[in-house]
Amino acid sequence: MMTDMESMTDRNPYGSFRARAVKLPAWQIAFIGAAAAALVVTLAAFATAVFLLVFPAMIALDWFYRWRTRKSRTATPGPRPQETVITTDYEVLPPDPANEERR
């Protein structure tokens, strides 16, 4: 008959999943790191290029639109917010002796 300790070592308590560590050679680790760094640099360069091309184009299109439609960016007053004044009577309460030790 098996004891509890023996049955725990014979069975896998985590089910059928088994994780295995793979030892990579140093040149493969360096290659993966260099590829990841190159990918980051490429994405940063692409984002910078898109910003430097699209942002001035958007400004030029805005200027062209305002020139063709003769619209300017003058500040027009919008509707004023409805101001609500709440009036009430206030009463100052004396300090509560039960809460004095908290101060």
Z-matrix of the N, CA and C atoms (Angstrom, degrees):
N
C 1 1.447
C 2 1.529 1 108.81
N 3 1.364 2 115.15 1 140.58
C 4 1.468 3 120.18 2 -176.39
C 5 1.517 4 109.57 3 -92.34
N 6 1.305 5 114.22 4 141.40
C 7 1.466 6 118.92 5 175.29
C 8 1.526 7 108.74 6 -82.87
N 9 1.319 8 115.05 7 172.26
C 10 1.460 9 119.99 8 -179.92
C 11 1.520 10 111.57 9 -64.48
N 12 1.315 11 118.44 10 -37.17
C 13 1.450 12 122.00 11 -178.27
C 14 1.526 13 110.69 12 -67.42
N 15 1.303 14 117.89 13 -40.14
C 16 1.465 15 120.82 14 179.64
C 17 1.520 16 110.96 15 -68.04
N 18 1.313 17 117.75 16 -38.12
C 19 1.456 18 119.91 17 -178.95
C 20 1.530 19 111.16 18 -68.85
N 21 1.346 20 117.27 19 -31.23
C 22 1.457 21 120.10 20 178.64
C 23 1.525 22 111.35 21 -70.25
N 24 1.321 23 118.04 22 -34.65
C 25 1.455 24 119.69 23 -179.33
C 26 1.516 25 111.61 24 -78.78
N 27 1.288 26 118.63 25 -25.55
C 28 1.458 27 121.05 26 -179.84
C 29 1.528 28 111.66 27 -79.59
N 30 1.314 29 117.00 28 -34.65
C 31 1.463 30 120.34 29 -178.66
C 32 1.516 31 110.29 30 -95.13
N 33 1.324 32 116.17 31 153.08
C 34 1.462 33 120.72 32 175.03
C 35 1.527 34 107.46 33 -88.02
N 36 1.324 35 120.20 34 113.78
C 37 1.467 36 120.87 35 -176.92
C 38 1.524 37 112.98 36 -71.35
N 39 1.342 38 118.39 37 -11.36
C 40 1.462 39 121.42 38 -177.28
C 41 1.521 40 112.57 39 -101.10
N 42 1.293 41 118.65 40 12.20
C 43 1.454 42 121.20 41 179.23
C 44 1.517 43 110.97 42 87.93
N 45 1.329 44 116.30 43 -152.65
C 46 1.455 45 120.24 44 -175.12
C 47 1.534 46 112.51 45 -89.27
N 48 1.328 47 118.16 46 -4.95
C 49 1.465 48 120.85 47 -178.39
C 50 1.513 49 109.94 48 -76.71
N 51 1.302 50 116.04 49 130.43
C 52 1.457 51 121.19 50 176.84
C 53 1.520 52 108.25 51 -131.09
N 54 1.321 53 117.64 52 123.06
C 55 1.461 54 122.20 53 177.02
C 56 1.521 55 108.18 54 -95.06
N 57 1.324 56 114.67 55 139.29
C 58 1.455 57 119.40 56 -178.44
C 59 1.516 58 108.32 57 -130.59
N 60 1.288 59 117.98 58 131.44
C 61 1.450 60 122.08 59 177.25
C 62 1.517 61 109.20 60 -84.07
N 63 1.316 62 116.13 61 134.30
C 64 1.459 63 121.58 62 179.92
C 65 1.522 64 107.79 63 -108.04
N 66 1.309 65 117.40 64 127.15
C 67 1.456 66 121.24 65 179.09
C 68 1.512 67 108.39 66 -90.56
N 69 1.340 68 115.29 67 117.32
C 70 1.456 69 121.06 68 179.67
C 71 1.515 70 109.72 69 -96.66
N 72 1.315 71 116.56 70 147.50
C 73 1.467 72 118.60 71 174.10
C 74 1.530 73 110.23 72 -66.40
N 75 1.323 74 115.57 73 158.42
C 76 1.466 75 121.12 74 -176.53
C 77 1.521 76 111.65 75 -61.53
N 78 1.328 77 118.71 76 -35.60
C 79 1.457 78 119.93 77 -178.25
C 80 1.521 79 111.01 78 -68.87
N 81 1.342 80 118.02 79 -31.01
C 82 1.462 81 120.00 80 177.82
C 83 1.528 82 110.74 81 -72.25
N 84 1.322 83 117.46 82 -38.56
C 85 1.463 84 120.60 83 176.91
C 86 1.531 85 109.95 84 -63.95
N 87 1.341 86 116.74 85 -42.11
C 88 1.466 87 120.75 86 178.10
C 89 1.526 88 110.81 87 -64.80
N 90 1.321 89 117.09 88 -38.85
C 91 1.464 90 121.14 89 179.42
C 92 1.530 91 110.90 90 -65.89
N 93 1.328 92 117.19 91 -42.20
C 94 1.473 93 120.82 92 178.86
C 95 1.527 94 109.87 93 -65.12
N 96 1.327 95 117.36 94 -41.47
C 97 1.464 96 120.44 95 177.93
C 98 1.515 97 112.27 96 -64.38
N 99 1.339 98 116.49 97 -41.87
C 100 1.468 99 119.92 98 178.80
C 101 1.524 100 110.92 99 -66.46
N 102 1.333 101 117.48 100 -38.44
C 103 1.466 102 120.49 101 178.59
C 104 1.529 103 110.65 102 -66.21
N 105 1.337 104 117.43 103 -39.59
C 106 1.464 105 120.46 104 178.43
C 107 1.529 106 110.58 105 -66.20
N 108 1.326 107 117.04 106 -42.37
C 109 1.468 108 120.46 107 178.39
C 110 1.524 109 110.72 108 -63.96
N 111 1.341 110 116.85 109 -41.22
C 112 1.464 111 120.09 110 178.41
C 113 1.525 112 110.85 111 -63.90
N 114 1.322 113 117.32 112 -37.32
C 115 1.464 114 120.73 113 178.43
C 116 1.528 115 110.59 114 -65.51
N 117 1.319 116 117.83 115 -42.57
C 118 1.467 117 121.18 116 179.20
C 119 1.525 118 110.46 117 -64.00
N 120 1.338 119 117.09 118 -44.43
C 121 1.463 120 120.56 119 -179.98
C 122 1.533 121 110.02 120 -64.60
N 123 1.322 122 117.18 121 -40.10
C 124 1.467 123 120.63 122 179.03
C 125 1.524 124 111.30 123 -63.75
N 126 1.330 125 117.47 124 -43.68
C 127 1.468 126 120.13 125 179.00
C 128 1.529 127 111.21 126 -65.63
N 129 1.330 128 117.69 127 -38.33
C 130 1.465 129 120.12 128 177.97
C 131 1.530 130 110.99 129 -66.13
N 132 1.321 131 116.80 130 -41.08
C 133 1.468 132 119.95 131 178.71
C 134 1.528 133 110.53 132 -65.84
N 135 1.319 134 117.04 133 -39.38
C 136 1.471 135 120.52 134 179.49
C 137 1.527 136 110.64 135 -65.75
N 138 1.338 137 117.03 136 -43.32
C 139 1.467 138 120.03 137 179.63
C 140 1.523 139 110.82 138 -64.50
N 141 1.324 140 117.15 139 -39.01
C 142 1.462 141 120.65 140 178.11
C 143 1.525 142 110.83 141 -65.54
N 144 1.324 143 116.70 142 -43.23
C 145 1.463 144 120.24 143 179.42
C 146 1.526 145 111.16 144 -63.63
N 147 1.307 146 116.96 145 -42.42
C 148 1.471 147 119.83 146 178.83
C 149 1.523 148 110.03 147 -62.80
N 150 1.334 149 117.06 148 -43.74
C 151 1.461 150 119.94 149 179.44
C 152 1.525 151 111.08 150 -63.09
N 153 1.324 152 116.85 151 -44.63
C 154 1.462 153 120.22 152 -176.89
C 155 1.525 154 112.69 153 -70.45
N 156 1.312 155 118.52 154 -21.49
C 157 1.466 156 121.37 155 177.52
C 158 1.523 157 112.40 156 -93.99
N 159 1.329 158 116.98 157 -41.72
C 160 1.467 159 120.29 158 -174.29
C 161 1.527 160 111.46 159 -77.69
N 162 1.320 161 119.00 160 -40.39
C 163 1.456 162 120.82 161 -176.71
C 164 1.532 163 112.50 162 -61.30
N 165 1.336 164 119.79 163 -49.74
C 166 1.474 165 118.24 164 176.67
C 167 1.530 166 112.40 165 -65.23
N 168 1.316 167 117.49 166 -32.48
C 169 1.468 168 119.29 167 177.78
C 170 1.528 169 110.63 168 -65.27
N 171 1.323 170 117.40 169 -39.48
C 172 1.466 171 120.01 170 178.09
C 173 1.532 172 110.86 171 -64.94
N 174 1.324 173 116.88 172 -40.45
C 175 1.467 174 119.96 173 177.99
C 176 1.529 175 110.21 174 -65.10
N 177 1.335 176 117.36 175 -41.86
C 178 1.467 177 120.65 176 178.89
C 179 1.523 178 110.91 177 -64.43
N 180 1.327 179 117.44 178 -40.77
C 181 1.467 180 119.86 179 177.67
C 182 1.525 181 111.14 180 -65.27
N 183 1.319 182 117.84 181 -36.63
C 184 1.460 183 120.60 182 177.74
C 185 1.521 184 110.61 183 -65.69
N 186 1.327 185 116.68 184 -45.25
C 187 1.462 186 119.98 185 177.58
C 188 1.529 187 111.36 186 -61.02
N 189 1.323 188 116.32 187 -42.27
C 190 1.462 189 120.21 188 179.47
C 191 1.539 190 110.78 189 -63.95
N 192 1.331 191 117.06 190 -42.59
C 193 1.463 192 121.04 191 179.00
C 194 1.522 193 110.81 192 -62.16
N 195 1.341 194 116.60 193 -44.77
C 196 1.463 195 119.30 194 -179.84
C 197 1.518 196 111.34 195 -67.75
N 198 1.326 197 119.08 196 -33.18
C 199 1.458 198 122.29 197 178.48
C 200 1.524 199 110.40 198 -69.34
N 201 1.351 200 117.74 199 -42.52
C 202 1.467 201 121.13 200 -178.60
C 203 1.524 202 112.29 201 -71.91
N 204 1.307 203 117.79 202 -36.14
C 205 1.466 204 120.08 203 -177.26
C 206 1.522 205 112.58 204 -94.94
N 207 1.322 206 117.72 205 -2.11
C 208 1.464 207 123.84 206 179.84
C 209 1.532 208 111.27 207 57.74
N 210 1.321 209 116.58 208 33.69
C 211 1.460 210 120.88 209 177.41
C 212 1.518 211 108.59 210 -99.07
N 213 1.307 212 115.11 211 143.92
C 214 1.460 213 119.43 212 176.47
C 215 1.524 214 108.22 213 -120.80
N 216 1.287 215 114.60 214 172.99
C 217 1.456 216 119.35 215 -178.64
C 218 1.519 217 110.46 216 -102.83
N 219 1.296 218 116.55 217 54.99
C 220 1.461 219 119.38 218 176.51
C 221 1.519 220 108.45 219 -78.63
N 222 1.288 221 114.21 220 143.48
C 223 1.460 222 118.86 221 -179.61
C 224 1.519 223 109.03 222 -74.57
N 225 1.283 224 117.32 223 120.40
C 226 1.461 225 122.11 224 177.51
C 227 1.521 226 107.56 225 -104.69
N 228 1.308 227 116.21 226 132.20
C 229 1.465 228 117.48 227 179.97
C 230 1.527 229 110.42 228 -69.01
N 231 1.288 230 114.23 229 133.09
C 232 1.465 231 119.94 230 179.09
C 233 1.510 232 110.58 231 -90.91
N 234 1.300 233 116.45 232 -179.21
C 235 1.469 234 118.52 233 177.94
C 236 1.529 235 109.90 234 -66.57
N 237 1.312 236 114.64 235 138.63
C 238 1.453 237 119.76 236 -179.38
C 239 1.531 238 109.53 237 -75.11
N 240 1.302 239 115.55 238 144.19
C 241 1.472 240 117.27 239 176.71
C 242 1.519 241 110.30 240 -70.24
N 243 1.285 242 115.04 241 146.50
C 244 1.460 243 120.19 242 178.80
C 245 1.522 244 108.28 243 -73.39
N 246 1.312 245 116.00 244 118.83
C 247 1.457 246 120.16 245 179.58
C 248 1.514 247 109.03 246 -86.99
N 249 1.297 248 115.44 247 130.99
C 250 1.450 249 121.13 248 179.12
C 251 1.522 250 108.35 249 -119.46
N 252 1.307 251 115.83 250 123.47
C 253 1.456 252 120.90 251 178.06
C 254 1.521 253 106.98 252 -106.27
N 255 1.314 254 115.60 253 124.22
C 256 1.464 255 120.04 254 179.09
C 257 1.522 256 107.54 255 -103.20
N 258 1.307 257 115.17 256 118.27
C 259 1.461 258 119.28 257 178.08
C 260 1.517 259 108.09 258 -107.79
N 261 1.324 260 114.50 259 141.39
C 262 1.458 261 119.41 260 179.79
C 263 1.518 262 108.65 261 -157.56
N 264 1.300 263 116.11 262 170.95
C 265 1.457 264 122.02 263 175.25
C 266 1.523 265 107.83 264 -98.22
N 267 1.316 266 115.52 265 133.26
C 268 1.454 267 121.13 266 -179.87
C 269 1.515 268 109.56 267 -107.61
N 270 1.322 269 115.27 268 146.80
C 271 1.454 270 121.16 269 179.36
C 272 1.524 271 107.71 270 -129.84
N 273 1.327 272 116.57 271 127.17
C 274 1.455 273 121.44 272 178.04
C 275 1.513 274 108.05 273 -89.25
N 276 1.330 275 115.18 274 122.97
C 277 1.457 276 120.19 275 -177.77
C 278 1.523 277 110.14 276 -91.97
N 279 1.319 278 116.87 277 146.25
C 280 1.469 279 119.10 278 176.76
C 281 1.533 280 109.27 279 -71.40
N 282 1.340 281 117.14 280 157.28
C 283 1.464 282 119.19 281 179.58
C 284 1.525 283 111.49 282 -61.98
N 285 1.303 284 115.73 283 144.40
C 286 1.458 285 122.13 284 -179.57
C 287 1.527 286 108.61 285 -83.33
N 288 1.316 287 119.65 286 121.65
C 289 1.468 288 120.46 287 -178.00
C 290 1.529 289 112.17 288 -64.99
N 291 1.294 290 118.83 289 -25.03
C 292 1.469 291 120.87 290 -179.97
C 293 1.519 292 111.00 291 -70.02
N 294 1.320 293 118.43 292 -25.87
C 295 1.455 294 121.78 293 -178.68
C 296 1.526 295 113.38 294 -97.17
N 297 1.327 296 118.52 295 5.99
C 298 1.462 297 121.58 296 -176.80
C 299 1.526 298 112.44 297 -65.88
N 300 1.343 299 117.66 298 -33.02
C 301 1.460 300 119.18 299 -177.43
C 302 1.532 301 111.96 300 -73.63
N 303 1.298 302 119.84 301 -14.65
C 304 1.455 303 123.16 302 179.26
C 305 1.525 304 112.40 303 -77.21
N 306 1.301 305 118.24 304 -21.39
C 307 1.461 306 121.39 305 -174.63
C 308 1.487 307 112.41 306 -77.50
